Amino acid sequence: MTPDVRNELQARKSVQGAMVEEVQPGSPADNAGLQRGDVIMEVNRHAVKSAAEVAEALSNVPSGQDALVLVWSNGGSTFRVLHPAQG
């Protein structure tokens, strides 16, 4: 995250990760409640610091299995489960 983005989100320096810019309706991210401005900090308990690291970590999840993501949103962190897309 850039300093400008961090300031816009009012995120502490300890919040490291990739900011969600867009969520496709009906996607696994949408179903998990992710929203624009959320910050993905971990995927399956492994820290991520960029969108590329998030994409790589999610691509390593075995087909058909859920992914556990740690998300910072509105001043707090919660775990969310991304279920694989159907079809």
N, CA, C and O atoms as a CHARMM CRD file, in Angstrom:
* protein
*
  348
    1    1 MET  N      0.83900  -1.18100   0.00000 PROA 1      0.00000
    2    1 MET  CA     0.00000   0.00000   0.00000 PROA 1      0.00000
    3    1 MET  C      0.88300   1.24200   0.00000 PROA 1      0.00000
    4    1 MET  O      1.90200   1.30600   0.68800 PROA 1      0.00000
    5    2 THR  N      0.47500   2.19600  -0.76600 PROA 2      0.00000
    6    2 THR  CA     1.20400   3.45900  -0.79200 PROA 2      0.00000
    7    2 THR  C      0.81800   4.28200   0.43700 PROA 2      0.00000
    8    2 THR  O     -0.22300   4.02800   1.04300 PROA 2      0.00000
    9    3 PRO  N      1.63400   5.25500   0.80900 PROA 3      0.00000
   10    3 PRO  CA     1.26600   6.11700   1.93600 PROA 3      0.00000
   11    3 PRO  C     -0.07800   6.82300   1.72800 PROA 3      0.00000
   12    3 PRO  O     -0.82900   7.01000   2.68600 PROA 3      0.00000
   13    4 ASP  N     -0.38500   7.21400   0.49800 PROA 4      0.00000
   14    4 ASP  CA    -1.66000   7.87400   0.21900 PROA 4      0.00000
   15    4 ASP  C     -2.83900   6.93600   0.48400 PROA 4      0.00000
   16    4 ASP  O     -3.83700   7.33500   1.08400 PROA 4      0.00000
   17    5 VAL  N     -2.71500   5.68900   0.03100 PROA 5      0.00000
   18    5 VAL  CA    -3.78500   4.70800   0.24500 PROA 5      0.00000
   19    5 VAL  C     -3.93400   4.42500   1.73500 PROA 5      0.00000
   20    5 VAL  O     -5.04800   4.36700   2.25700 PROA 5      0.00000
   21    6 ARG  N     -2.80500   4.25000   2.41400 PROA 6      0.00000
   22    6 ARG  CA    -2.82600   3.99700   3.85600 PROA 6      0.00000
   23    6 ARG  C     -3.53500   5.14800   4.57800 PROA 6      0.00000
   24    6 ARG  O     -4.33400   4.90900   5.48300 PROA 6      0.00000
   25    7 ASN  N     -3.25100   6.37700   4.19000 PROA 7      0.00000
   26    7 ASN  CA    -3.87500   7.54500   4.79800 PROA 7      0.00000
   27    7 ASN  C     -5.37700   7.57500   4.49700 PROA 7      0.00000
   28    7 ASN  O     -6.18600   7.86400   5.37900 PROA 7      0.00000
   29    8 GLU  N     -5.74000   7.27800   3.25700 PROA 8      0.00000
   30    8 GLU  CA    -7.14500   7.26900   2.85500 PROA 8      0.00000
   31    8 GLU  C     -7.94200   6.24900   3.67600 PROA 8      0.00000
   32    8 GLU  O     -9.07600   6.51500   4.07400 PROA 8      0.00000
   33    9 LEU  N     -7.34400   5.08800   3.92300 PROA 9      0.00000
   34    9 LEU  CA    -8.01400   4.02500   4.67200 PROA 9      0.00000
   35    9 LEU  C     -7.89300   4.20700   6.18200 PROA 9      0.00000
   36    9 LEU  O     -8.54100   3.50500   6.95900 PROA 9      0.00000
   37   10 GLN  N     -7.05500   5.15600   6.58300 PROA 10     0.00000
   38   10 GLN  CA    -6.76100   5.37600   7.99800 PROA 10     0.00000
   39   10 GLN  C     -6.22900   4.09800   8.64100 PROA 10     0.00000
   40   10 GLN  O     -6.63200   3.71900   9.74100 PROA 10     0.00000
   41   11 ALA  N     -5.31000   3.44100   7.92200 PROA 11     0.00000
   42   11 ALA  CA    -4.72700   2.18200   8.37200 PROA 11     0.00000
   43   11 ALA  C     -3.39300   2.43200   9.08200 PROA 11     0.00000
   44   11 ALA  O     -2.57700   3.23800   8.63600 PROA 11     0.00000
   45   12 ARG  N     -3.19300   1.72900  10.18800 PROA 12     0.00000
   46   12 ARG  CA    -1.91500   1.81100  10.90200 PROA 12     0.00000
   47   12 ARG  C     -0.80200   1.21800  10.04500 PROA 12     0.00000
   48   12 ARG  O     -1.06100   0.47100   9.10200 PROA 12     0.00000
   49   13 LYS  N      0.44500   1.56100  10.38400 PROA 13     0.00000
   50   13 LYS  CA     1.58700   1.02400   9.63900 PROA 13     0.00000
   51   13 LYS  C      1.68800  -0.48600   9.76000 PROA 13     0.00000
   52   13 LYS  O      2.27300  -1.13700   8.89400 PROA 13     0.00000
   53   14 SER  N      1.13100  -1.04800  10.81400 PROA 14     0.00000
   54   14 SER  CA     1.19500  -2.49800  11.00200 PROA 14     0.00000
   55   14 SER  C      0.29100  -3.24800  10.01400 PROA 14     0.00000
   56   14 SER  O      0.42200  -4.46200   9.85100 PROA 14     0.00000
   57   15 VAL  N     -0.62000  -2.52800   9.35800 PROA 15     0.00000
   58   15 VAL  CA    -1.49900  -3.15800   8.36400 PROA 15     0.00000
   59   15 VAL  C     -0.72700  -3.24700   7.04800 PROA 15     0.00000
   60   15 VAL  O     -0.46300  -2.23600   6.39700 PROA 15     0.00000
   61   16 GLN  N     -0.37300  -4.47200   6.67400 PROA 16     0.00000
   62   16 GLN  CA     0.37300  -4.72700   5.44300 PROA 16     0.00000
   63   16 GLN  C     -0.44500  -5.67300   4.58700 PROA 16     0.00000
   64   16 GLN  O     -1.03700  -6.62300   5.10000 PROA 16     0.00000
   65   17 GLY  N     -0.48300  -5.42500   3.30100 PROA 17     0.00000
   66   17 GLY  CA    -1.21600  -6.32500   2.41300 PROA 17     0.00000
   67   17 GLY  C     -1.59500  -5.64600   1.12000 PROA 17     0.00000
   68   17 GLY  O     -0.98500  -4.65900   0.71000 PROA 17     0.00000
   69   18 ALA  N     -2.62200  -6.19600   0.48100 PROA 18     0.00000
   70   18 ALA  CA    -3.08700  -5.69600  -0.81100 PROA 18     0.00000
   71   18 ALA  C     -4.52500  -5.19500  -0.66800 PROA 18     0.00000
   72   18 ALA  O     -5.39900  -5.91000  -0.18000 PROA 18     0.00000
   73   19 MET  N     -4.75200  -3.96000  -1.10000 PROA 19     0.00000
   74   19 MET  CA    -6.08300  -3.38000  -1.01700 PROA 19     0.00000
   75   19 MET  C     -6.96900  -3.91200  -2.13700 PROA 19     0.00000
   76   19 MET  O     -6.55100  -4.00700  -3.29100 PROA 19     0.00000
   77   20 VAL  N     -8.18700  -4.25200  -1.77500 PROA 20     0.00000
   78   20 VAL  CA    -9.18200  -4.70500  -2.75400 PROA 20     0.00000
   79   20 VAL  C     -9.68200  -3.48000  -3.50600 PROA 20     0.00000
   80   20 VAL  O    -10.17000  -2.52800  -2.89600 PROA 20     0.00000
   81   21 GLU  N     -9.56200  -3.50400  -4.82500 PROA 21     0.00000
   82   21 GLU  CA   -10.01200  -2.38200  -5.63600 PROA 21     0.00000
   83   21 GLU  C    -11.37800  -2.61900  -6.25600 PROA 21     0.00000
   84   21 GLU  O    -12.13300  -1.67500  -6.48500 PROA 21     0.00000
   85   22 GLU  N    -11.69800  -3.88400  -6.52800 PROA 22     0.00000
   86   22 GLU  CA   -12.96600  -4.19000  -7.17400 PROA 22     0.00000
   87   22 GLU  C    -13.36900  -5.61200  -6.80300 PROA 22     0.00000
   88   22 GLU  O    -12.52100  -6.49800  -6.69800 PROA 22     0.00000
   89   23 VAL  N    -14.66500  -5.82200  -6.60500 PROA 23     0.00000
   90   23 VAL  CA   -15.19800  -7.15300  -6.30900 PROA 23     0.00000
   91   23 VAL  C    -16.30000  -7.45600  -7.32300 PROA 23     0.00000
   92   23 VAL  O    -17.27000  -6.70600  -7.43900 PROA 23     0.00000
   93   24 GLN  N    -16.14500  -8.54300  -8.04400 PROA 24     0.00000
   94   24 GLN  CA   -17.14100  -8.94000  -9.02900 PROA 24     0.00000
   95   24 GLN  C    -18.36700  -9.52800  -8.33100 PROA 24     0.00000
   96   24 GLN  O    -18.22100 -10.41900  -7.49500 PROA 24     0.00000
   97   25 PRO  N    -19.56600  -9.05200  -8.65200 PROA 25     0.00000
   98   25 PRO  CA   -20.78200  -9.61100  -8.05000 PROA 25     0.00000
   99   25 PRO  C    -20.86500 -11.11800  -8.28400 PROA 25     0.00000
  100   25 PRO  O    -20.63700 -11.59400  -9.39600 PROA 25     0.00000
  101   26 GLY  N    -21.19400 -11.86500  -7.22700 PROA 26     0.00000
  102   26 GLY  CA   -21.33800 -13.30900  -7.33000 PROA 26     0.00000
  103   26 GLY  C    -20.03500 -14.08600  -7.27000 PROA 26     0.00000
  104   26 GLY  O    -20.04900 -15.31600  -7.31800 PROA 26     0.00000
  105   27 SER  N    -18.91100 -13.39200  -7.16700 PROA 27     0.00000
  106   27 SER  CA   -17.60700 -14.05600  -7.11300 PROA 27     0.00000
  107   27 SER  C    -17.36800 -14.61800  -5.70800 PROA 27     0.00000
  108   27 SER  O    -18.07300 -14.25100  -4.76800 PROA 27     0.00000
  109   28 PRO  N    -16.36900 -15.51300  -5.55900 PROA 28     0.00000
  110   28 PRO  CA   -16.02400 -15.99400  -4.21800 PROA 28     0.00000
  111   28 PRO  C    -15.70200 -14.84400  -3.25100 PROA 28     0.00000
  112   28 PRO  O    -16.05100 -14.91600  -2.07300 PROA 28     0.00000
  113   29 ALA  N    -15.05100 -13.80600  -3.73100 PROA 29     0.00000
  114   29 ALA  CA   -14.73500 -12.65200  -2.87800 PROA 29     0.00000
  115   29 ALA  C    -16.00800 -11.94000  -2.43300 PROA 29     0.00000
  116   29 ALA  O    -16.13100 -11.54700  -1.27300 PROA 29     0.00000
  117   30 ASP  N    -16.95000 -11.77500  -3.34900 PROA 30     0.00000
  118   30 ASP  CA   -18.22900 -11.14800  -3.02600 PROA 30     0.00000
  119   30 ASP  C    -18.98300 -11.99600  -2.00100 PROA 30     0.00000
  120   30 ASP  O    -19.53200 -11.46400  -1.03500 PROA 30     0.00000
  121   31 ASN  N    -19.00900 -13.29900  -2.20800 PROA 31     0.00000
  122   31 ASN  CA   -19.70000 -14.20500  -1.29700 PROA 31     0.00000
  123   31 ASN  C    -19.06900 -14.21300   0.08700 PROA 31     0.00000
  124   31 ASN  O    -19.75300 -14.48800   1.07300 PROA 31     0.00000
  125   32 ALA  N    -17.77900 -13.91700   0.17700 PROA 32     0.00000
  126   32 ALA  CA   -17.08500 -13.85600   1.47000 PROA 32     0.00000
  127   32 ALA  C    -17.24200 -12.49100   2.13400 PROA 32     0.00000
  128   32 ALA  O    -16.78400 -12.29200   3.25900 PROA 32     0.00000
  129   33 GLY  N    -17.88800 -11.54900   1.43900 PROA 33     0.00000
  130   33 GLY  CA   -18.12900 -10.23500   2.01400 PROA 33     0.00000
  131   33 GLY  C    -17.01000  -9.23100   1.82100 PROA 33     0.00000
  132   33 GLY  O    -16.99300  -8.19100   2.48000 PROA 33     0.00000
  133   34 LEU  N    -16.07200  -9.52300   0.92700 PROA 34     0.00000
  134   34 LEU  CA   -15.00400  -8.55200   0.66500 PROA 34     0.00000
  135   34 LEU  C    -15.57700  -7.34200  -0.05700 PROA 34     0.00000
  136   34 LEU  O    -16.48800  -7.46000  -0.87700 PROA 34     0.00000
  137   35 GLN  N    -15.02500  -6.17800   0.26400 PROA 35     0.00000
  138   35 GLN  CA   -15.49100  -4.93800  -0.35200 PROA 35     0.00000
  139   35 GLN  C    -14.30100  -4.09000  -0.76600 PROA 35     0.00000
  140   35 GLN  O    -13.18200  -4.27900  -0.29000 PROA 35     0.00000
  141   36 ARG  N    -14.56800  -3.15600  -1.66100 PROA 36     0.00000
  142   36 ARG  CA   -13.53400  -2.20300  -2.08100 PROA 36     0.00000
  143   36 ARG  C    -12.99900  -1.49500  -0.83800 PROA 36     0.00000
  144   36 ARG  O    -13.77100  -1.03300   0.00200 PROA 36     0.00000
  145   37 GLY  N    -11.67500  -1.41400  -0.72600 PROA 37     0.00000
  146   37 GLY  CA   -11.04900  -0.75900   0.40900 PROA 37     0.00000
  147   37 GLY  C    -10.59200  -1.71600   1.49500 PROA 37     0.00000
  148   37 GLY  O     -9.81800  -1.32600   2.37000 PROA 37     0.00000
  149   38 ASP  N    -11.06000  -2.97400   1.45900 PROA 38     0.00000
  150   38 ASP  CA   -10.55800  -3.97800   2.39500 PROA 38     0.00000
  151   38 ASP  C     -9.09700  -4.26900   2.05000 PROA 38     0.00000
  152   38 ASP  O     -8.67100  -4.07300   0.91200 PROA 38     0.00000
  153   39 VAL  N     -8.34000  -4.73300   3.03000 PROA 39     0.00000
  154   39 VAL  CA    -6.93300  -5.07600   2.80400 PROA 39     0.00000
  155   39 VAL  C     -6.74400  -6.55400   3.12400 PROA 39     0.00000
  156   39 VAL  O     -6.98900  -6.98900   4.25000 PROA 39     0.00000
  157   40 ILE  N     -6.30800  -7.32300   2.12900 PROA 40     0.00000
  158   40 ILE  CA    -6.00200  -8.73800   2.34100 PROA 40     0.00000
  159   40 ILE  C     -4.58500  -8.81500   2.88900 PROA 40     0.00000
  160   40 ILE  O     -3.62600  -8.40800   2.23300 PROA 40     0.00000
  161   41 MET  N     -4.47000  -9.34900   4.11200 PROA 41     0.00000
  162   41 MET  CA    -3.18000  -9.41100   4.80300 PROA 41     0.00000
  163   41 MET  C     -2.54200 -10.80400   4.75800 PROA 41     0.00000
  164   41 MET  O     -1.31800 -10.92900   4.77200 PROA 41     0.00000
  165   42 GLU  N     -3.37600 -11.85100   4.70400 PROA 42     0.00000
  166   42 GLU  CA    -2.87600 -13.23000   4.67700 PROA 42     0.00000
  167   42 GLU  C     -3.78200 -14.08300   3.79300 PROA 42     0.00000
  168   42 GLU  O     -4.98100 -13.83400   3.67100 PROA 42     0.00000
  169   43 VAL  N     -3.17400 -15.08800   3.18400 PROA 43     0.00000
  170   43 VAL  CA    -3.92300 -16.12700   2.47900 PROA 43     0.00000
  171   43 VAL  C     -3.44600 -17.45600   3.04500 PROA 43     0.00000
  172   43 VAL  O     -2.25900 -17.77800   2.98100 PROA 43     0.00000
  173   44 ASN  N     -4.37400 -18.22300   3.59900 PROA 44     0.00000
  174   44 ASN  CA    -4.04400 -19.50200   4.22600 PROA 44     0.00000
  175   44 ASN  C     -2.88500 -19.37900   5.21200 PROA 44     0.00000
  176   44 ASN  O     -1.95500 -20.18600   5.22100 PROA 44     0.00000
  177   45 ARG  N     -2.97600 -18.34100   6.04000 PROA 45     0.00000
  178   45 ARG  CA    -2.02900 -18.06700   7.13600 PROA 45     0.00000
  179   45 ARG  C     -0.62300 -17.70100   6.67300 PROA 45     0.00000
  180   45 ARG  O      0.33300 -17.80000   7.44400 PROA 45     0.00000
  181   46 HSD  N     -0.49500 -17.27800   5.41100 PROA 46     0.00000
  182   46 HSD  CA     0.78700 -16.78200   4.88800 PROA 46     0.00000
  183   46 HSD  C      0.61900 -15.30500   4.53700 PROA 46     0.00000
  184   46 HSD  O     -0.27500 -14.93200   3.77700 PROA 46     0.00000
  185   47 ALA  N      1.48600 -14.47700   5.09800 PROA 47     0.00000
  186   47 ALA  CA     1.40500 -13.03300   4.86500 PROA 47     0.00000
  187   47 ALA  C      1.59500 -12.71100   3.38700 PROA 47     0.00000
  188   47 ALA  O      2.41600 -13.32200   2.70400 PROA 47     0.00000
  189   48 VAL  N      0.81900 -11.74100   2.90900 PROA 48     0.00000
  190   48 VAL  CA     0.94600 -11.24900   1.53400 PROA 48     0.00000
  191   48 VAL  C      1.06900  -9.73000   1.59600 PROA 48     0.00000
  192   48 VAL  O      0.48400  -9.08700   2.46700 PROA 48     0.00000
  193   49 LYS  N      1.82900  -9.16700   0.67100 PROA 49     0.00000
  194   49 LYS  CA     2.06400  -7.72600   0.69300 PROA 49     0.00000
  195   49 LYS  C      1.69200  -7.02700  -0.59900 PROA 49     0.00000
  196   49 LYS  O      1.82300  -5.80700  -0.70300 PROA 49     0.00000
  197   50 SER  N      1.22600  -7.78600  -1.59100 PROA 50     0.00000
  198   50 SER  CA     0.87800  -7.16300  -2.86600 PROA 50     0.00000
  199   50 SER  C     -0.22000  -7.97600  -3.54000 PROA 50     0.00000
  200   50 SER  O     -0.48900  -9.12000  -3.17400 PROA 50     0.00000
  201   51 ALA  N     -0.84200  -7.35700  -4.52800 PROA 51     0.00000
  202   51 ALA  CA    -1.87000  -8.05600  -5.29500 PROA 51     0.00000
  203   51 ALA  C     -1.28600  -9.28700  -5.98200 PROA 51     0.00000
  204   51 ALA  O     -1.95000 -10.32000  -6.08000 PROA 51     0.00000
  205   52 ALA  N     -0.04400  -9.17900  -6.45800 PROA 52     0.00000
  206   52 ALA  CA     0.59800 -10.32200  -7.11300 PROA 52     0.00000
  207   52 ALA  C      0.78000 -11.47600  -6.13700 PROA 52     0.00000
  208   52 ALA  O      0.59300 -12.63400  -6.51000 PROA 52     0.00000
  209   53 GLU  N      1.14300 -11.17400  -4.88500 PROA 53     0.00000
  210   53 GLU  CA     1.31100 -12.22800  -3.88800 PROA 53     0.00000
  211   53 GLU  C     -0.03200 -12.86300  -3.52800 PROA 53     0.00000
  212   53 GLU  O     -0.10700 -14.07200  -3.30800 PROA 53     0.00000
  213   54 VAL  N     -1.08700 -12.05800  -3.46800 PROA 54     0.00000
  214   54 VAL  CA    -2.42800 -12.60400  -3.21500 PROA 54     0.00000
  215   54 VAL  C     -2.81200 -13.54900  -4.34700 PROA 54     0.00000
  216   54 VAL  O     -3.26300 -14.66700  -4.09900 PROA 54     0.00000
  217   55 ALA  N     -2.63500 -13.10400  -5.58900 PROA 55     0.00000
  218   55 ALA  CA    -2.99500 -13.92700  -6.75000 PROA 55     0.00000
  219   55 ALA  C     -2.19700 -15.22900  -6.76500 PROA 55     0.00000
  220   55 ALA  O     -2.74600 -16.29300  -7.05200 PROA 55     0.00000
  221   56 GLU  N     -0.90900 -15.14800  -6.45700 PROA 56     0.00000
  222   56 GLU  CA    -0.07000 -16.34800  -6.44600 PROA 56     0.00000
  223   56 GLU  C     -0.53100 -17.31200  -5.35000 PROA 56     0.00000
  224   56 GLU  O     -0.65100 -18.51300  -5.58800 PROA 56     0.00000
  225   57 ALA  N     -0.78600 -16.78600  -4.15500 PROA 57     0.00000
  226   57 ALA  CA    -1.22000 -17.63000  -3.04600 PROA 57     0.00000
  227   57 ALA  C     -2.55000 -18.29900  -3.35800 PROA 57     0.00000
  228   57 ALA  O     -2.73300 -19.48100  -3.06700 PROA 57     0.00000
  229   58 LEU  N     -3.48200 -17.55100  -3.94800 PROA 58     0.00000
  230   58 LEU  CA    -4.77900 -18.13900  -4.29200 PROA 58     0.00000
  231   58 LEU  C     -4.64900 -19.16500  -5.41200 PROA 58     0.00000
  232   58 LEU  O     -5.39700 -20.14200  -5.43800 PROA 58     0.00000
  233   59 SER  N     -3.71700 -18.96300  -6.33500 PROA 59     0.00000
  234   59 SER  CA    -3.53000 -19.92400  -7.42500 PROA 59     0.00000
  235   59 SER  C     -2.93800 -21.23600  -6.91200 PROA 59     0.00000
  236   59 SER  O     -3.04800 -22.26800  -7.57400 PROA 59     0.00000
  237   60 ASN  N     -2.30400 -21.19700  -5.72300 PROA 60     0.00000
  238   60 ASN  CA    -1.71500 -22.40400  -5.13600 PROA 60     0.00000
  239   60 ASN  C     -2.70700 -23.20300  -4.29400 PROA 60     0.00000
  240   60 ASN  O     -2.37200 -24.28300  -3.80700 PROA 60     0.00000
  241   61 VAL  N     -3.91600 -22.68800  -4.11800 PROA 61     0.00000
  242   61 VAL  CA    -4.94100 -23.42500  -3.37900 PROA 61     0.00000
  243   61 VAL  C     -5.42500 -24.56400  -4.27700 PROA 61     0.00000
  244   61 VAL  O     -5.81800 -24.32400  -5.41800 PROA 61     0.00000
  245   62 PRO  N     -5.40100 -25.79800  -3.77200 PROA 62     0.00000
  246   62 PRO  CA    -5.84700 -26.92400  -4.60500 PROA 62     0.00000
  247   62 PRO  C     -7.27100 -26.72200  -5.10800 PROA 62     0.00000
  248   62 PRO  O     -8.12300 -26.18300  -4.40100 PROA 62     0.00000
  249   63 SER  N     -7.51300 -27.16200  -6.33000 PROA 63     0.00000
  250   63 SER  CA    -8.81900 -27.00500  -6.96800 PROA 63     0.00000
  251   63 SER  C     -9.92300 -27.57900  -6.08200 PROA 63     0.00000
  252   63 SER  O     -9.81500 -28.69100  -5.56600 PROA 63     0.00000
  253   64 GLY  N    -10.98700 -26.79100  -5.92000 PROA 64     0.00000
  254   64 GLY  CA   -12.12600 -27.23200  -5.14300 PROA 64     0.00000
  255   64 GLY  C    -12.02000 -26.98600  -3.64900 PROA 64     0.00000
  256   64 GLY  O    -12.97600 -27.25000  -2.91900 PROA 64     0.00000
  257   65 GLN  N    -10.88000 -26.48400  -3.17100 PROA 65     0.00000
  258   65 GLN  CA   -10.71100 -26.23800  -1.74100 PROA 65     0.00000
  259   65 GLN  C    -10.91200 -24.76600  -1.41000 PROA 65     0.00000
  260   65 GLN  O    -10.69400 -23.89000  -2.24700 PROA 65     0.00000
  261   66 ASP  N    -11.33100 -24.51100  -0.17200 PROA 66     0.00000
  262   66 ASP  CA   -11.52200 -23.14900   0.31100 PROA 66     0.00000
  263   66 ASP  C    -10.18300 -22.49400   0.60300 PROA 66     0.00000
  264   66 ASP  O     -9.17900 -23.17500   0.81500 PROA 66     0.00000
  265   67 ALA  N    -10.17500 -21.16100   0.61300 PROA 67     0.00000
  266   67 ALA  CA    -9.00300 -20.38600   1.01900 PROA 67     0.00000
  267   67 ALA  C     -9.40700 -19.52800   2.21200 PROA 67     0.00000
  268   67 ALA  O    -10.47900 -18.92300   2.22400 PROA 67     0.00000
  269   68 LEU  N     -8.54000 -19.48500   3.20600 PROA 68     0.00000
  270   68 LEU  CA    -8.76200 -18.66100   4.38500 PROA 68     0.00000
  271   68 LEU  C     -7.97400 -17.36800   4.20300 PROA 68     0.00000
  272   68 LEU  O     -6.76200 -17.40800   3.99400 PROA 68     0.00000
  273   69 VAL  N     -8.64700 -16.22800   4.28100 PROA 69     0.00000
  274   69 VAL  CA    -7.96000 -14.94800   4.12100 PROA 69     0.00000
  275   69 VAL  C     -8.17500 -14.09500   5.36200 PROA 69     0.00000
  276   69 VAL  O     -9.26600 -14.06300   5.93000 PROA 69     0.00000
  277   70 LEU  N     -7.11600 -13.40800   5.77200 PROA 70     0.00000
  278   70 LEU  CA    -7.21000 -12.44700   6.86900 PROA 70     0.00000
  279   70 LEU  C     -7.38100 -11.07600   6.23300 PROA 70     0.00000
  280   70 LEU  O     -6.55900 -10.64000   5.42800 PROA 70     0.00000
  281   71 VAL  N     -8.46400 -10.40500   6.61000 PROA 71     0.00000
  282   71 VAL  CA    -8.83300  -9.14600   5.97700 PROA 71     0.00000
  283   71 VAL  C     -8.91400  -8.04700   7.02800 PROA 71     0.00000
  284   71 VAL  O     -9.54900  -8.21700   8.06900 PROA 71     0.00000
  285   72 TRP  N     -8.26500  -6.91600   6.74700 PROA 72     0.00000
  286   72 TRP  CA    -8.40400  -5.72300   7.58300 PROA 72     0.00000
  287   72 TRP  C     -9.46600  -4.85000   6.92600 PROA 72     0.00000
  288   72 TRP  O     -9.40300  -4.56700   5.72900 PROA 72     0.00000
  289   73 SER  N    -10.44700  -4.42700   7.72800 PROA 73     0.00000
  290   73 SER  CA   -11.52800  -3.60200   7.20800 PROA 73     0.00000
  291   73 SER  C    -12.06900  -2.72300   8.32200 PROA 73     0.00000
  292   73 SER  O    -12.39500  -3.20900   9.40500 PROA 73     0.00000
  293   74 ASN  N    -12.16200  -1.43900   8.05500 PROA 74     0.00000
  294   74 ASN  CA   -12.75800  -0.49500   9.01400 PROA 74     0.00000
  295   74 ASN  C    -12.14400  -0.57900  10.40400 PROA 74     0.00000
  296   74 ASN  O    -12.85800  -0.52000  11.40600 PROA 74     0.00000
  297   75 GLY  N    -10.82600  -0.71700  10.46800 PROA 75     0.00000
  298   75 GLY  CA   -10.14300  -0.67700  11.75200 PROA 75     0.00000
  299   75 GLY  C     -9.99500  -2.00300  12.46400 PROA 75     0.00000
  300   75 GLY  O     -9.43000  -2.04600  13.55600 PROA 75     0.00000
  301   76 GLY  N    -10.48200  -3.08600  11.88200 PROA 76     0.00000
  302   76 GLY  CA   -10.36500  -4.38900  12.52600 PROA 76     0.00000
  303   76 GLY  C    -10.04200  -5.48100  11.53100 PROA 76     0.00000
  304   76 GLY  O    -10.23600  -5.32100  10.32600 PROA 76     0.00000
  305   77 SER  N     -9.54100  -6.60400  12.05300 PROA 77     0.00000
  306   77 SER  CA    -9.16700  -7.73200  11.19600 PROA 77     0.00000
  307   77 SER  C    -10.08500  -8.91700  11.46400 PROA 77     0.00000
  308   77 SER  O    -10.42000  -9.21400  12.61000 PROA 77     0.00000
  309   78 THR  N    -10.48500  -9.58600  10.39200 PROA 78     0.00000
  310   78 THR  CA   -11.30700 -10.78900  10.50900 PROA 78     0.00000
  311   78 THR  C    -10.85600 -11.80600   9.46300 PROA 78     0.00000
  312   78 THR  O    -10.31600 -11.45200   8.41400 PROA 78     0.00000
  313   79 PHE  N    -11.09400 -13.08200   9.78100 PROA 79     0.00000
  314   79 PHE  CA   -10.83900 -14.12600   8.79900 PROA 79     0.00000
  315   79 PHE  C    -12.09600 -14.32100   7.96100 PROA 79     0.00000
  316   79 PHE  O    -13.21300 -14.28300   8.47600 PROA 79     0.00000
  317   80 ARG  N    -11.89900 -14.52800   6.67300 PROA 80     0.00000
  318   80 ARG  CA   -13.00100 -14.81400   5.75200 PROA 80     0.00000
  319   80 ARG  C    -12.62900 -16.07900   4.98500 PROA 80     0.00000
  320   80 ARG  O    -11.45000 -16.37800   4.79300 PROA 80     0.00000
  321   81 VAL  N    -13.63700 -16.80900   4.55600 PROA 81     0.00000
  322   81 VAL  CA   -13.41500 -18.02800   3.78300 PROA 81     0.00000
  323   81 VAL  C    -13.87000 -17.78600   2.34800 PROA 81     0.00000
  324   81 VAL  O    -15.01400 -17.40500   2.10200 PROA 81     0.00000
  325   82 LEU  N    -12.96100 -18.01100   1.41100 PROA 82     0.00000
  326   82 LEU  CA   -13.29600 -17.91600  -0.00700 PROA 82     0.00000
  327   82 LEU  C    -13.60700 -19.32700  -0.49500 PROA 82     0.00000
  328   82 LEU  O    -12.72300 -20.18300  -0.53900 PROA 82     0.00000
  329   83 HSD  N    -14.84700 -19.56300  -0.85700 PROA 83     0.00000
  330   83 HSD  CA   -15.24700 -20.86200  -1.40300 PROA 83     0.00000
  331   83 HSD  C    -14.98700 -20.84000  -2.89900 PROA 83     0.00000
  332   83 HSD  O    -15.18400 -19.80800  -3.54100 PROA 83     0.00000
  333   84 PRO  N    -14.55100 -21.95600  -3.46700 PROA 84     0.00000
  334   84 PRO  CA   -14.26800 -21.96700  -4.90300 PROA 84     0.00000
  335   84 PRO  C    -15.52000 -21.67000  -5.72200 PROA 84     0.00000
  336   84 PRO  O    -16.64100 -21.98000  -5.31900 PROA 84     0.00000
  337   85 ALA  N    -15.29800 -21.06800  -6.86700 PROA 85     0.00000
  338   85 ALA  CA   -16.41200 -20.75300  -7.77000 PROA 85     0.00000
  339   85 ALA  C    -17.04700 -22.05500  -8.24900 PROA 85     0.00000
  340   85 ALA  O    -16.35500 -23.04300  -8.49200 PROA 85     0.00000
  341   86 GLN  N    -18.34700 -22.04200  -8.37800 PROA 86     0.00000
  342   86 GLN  CA   -19.07400 -23.22000  -8.85700 PROA 86     0.00000
  343   86 GLN  C    -19.13400 -23.18400 -10.37700 PROA 86     0.00000
  344   86 GLN  O    -19.36900 -22.14500 -10.99400 PROA 86     0.00000
  345   87 GLY  N    -18.91400 -24.35300 -10.95200 PROA 87     0.00000
  346   87 GLY  CA   -19.04900 -24.46100 -12.40900 PROA 87     0.00000
  347   87 GLY  C    -17.82300 -24.20500 -13.07500 PROA 87     0.00000
  348   87 GLY  O    -17.76500 -24.25500 -14.30400 PROA 87     0.00000
